[in-house]
Amino acid sequence: MDSLHFAKYPFLKDAAEYLKDQGVTLEELLAHDVYRPARTRGKLRVIDALEDGVIHLRPMGSPVERLEEVLSYPMARMFVSCVGDRFLVRRYALAEGVAMCERLEKEELEIVEDVAYQLGVRSSTDGDDLRMHFSDYLRFTSRMRSKEWKLVNTEVKNGRVTLTQTKFARVLQQALQDRIEAELPLPVNDTIVKALGEDLRELKDRTAVKRDQFKANDFGKVSVENFPPCMKHLIGMSQAGENMPHSGRFSLVAFLHSIGLSSDDILALFATSPDFDVSKTKYQVDHITGETSGTEYTPPECSTMKSYGICFNPDNLCNSRYPIKHPLNYYRIKNNPRKPAPKKGPKAAPSSRSSEPAAPQ
């Protein structure tokens, strides 16, 4: 493999060996002027993760630029470790995973297999498809709630799952995310913290600002305090980076849209999910909100929420003399306590609940 390969996939063990061969020491990387571009690039990796959720490719035409790109990876990990914020760790792991996934979708199968091997995933090729051992598949898709990832919906032969290159890359994305989240934050000493100086302070400030943007109380005029318990619980799951069931994601998107949140606001809420996919989530949110489908879906009634197992901790209002039958009714009553509750829940969307669109990833 050449230096360009390591620059594109700097998390590989072979990339670490490549850096050892270059003879770059930690002290030089942190302080020498010749490595200033690598330090800057490392900082930009973290900013990319915070702002865009993906690490952007930058010029790598020369050997020097490629070395800087490889060095930027350990620099970024040091920055993330010094900040020491789990929100940033999840955002960074997600961004590195998404970047790798996008690149692997276009690579030769030999390269995809090599990356899989170095991530500890057993694989082989079958024509234009790739195969993965079913145990590895289950390990990395267990938190993917979409039906397409269920083992019963895949082709399994001789203990191996057959996948397209796109889906195989997506599973490897999860493998990389899991590995980075498990590894970070690394232990860092005062020397490293001091060397990163103002850049580190800037990243801490950026992280705090971005984290606050994902808080539930940043919904503008929308009163989160008046949300029904089920929606509060689902929002908490999303902000904690937990994967929620398909029905929960659909219900939350439909609810937030119904009370006036924009698609961008809803999209941002899911950005910390371990199964977050920017383009796919945007497509699904736009579909549920009617921007692309022409149908504005509403959340399920309370009885349906209960059948889905996503009715959490009903309070006194939920169980009042005239029980609430729909999450939107709960919200309207809380916002307008003097007004009587509507006799019926809002009219359901034209399509049946069994044909709800796929929920955001």
Secondary structure, DSSP 8 states (H G I E B T S, - for coil): --HHHHHH-TTSHHHHHHHHHHT--HHHHHH-GGGHHHHHHHHHHHHHHHHHSS-------SHHHHHHHHHHHHHHHHHHHHHT-HHHHHHHHHHHHHHHHHHHTTS-HHHHHHHHHHTT--EEEETTEEEEEHHHHHHHHTT--SGGGSGGGSEEETTEEEE-HHHHHHHHHHHHHHHHHHH-S----HHHHHHHHHHHHHHHHHHHHHHHHTSGGGSTT--GGGS-HHHHHHHHHHHTT----HHHHHHHHHHHHHTT--HHHHHHHTTTSTT--HHHHHHHHHHHTTTTTS-------HHHHHHHT---S--TTTTSSS---SHHHHHHHHHSTTS---SS-----SS-GGG------
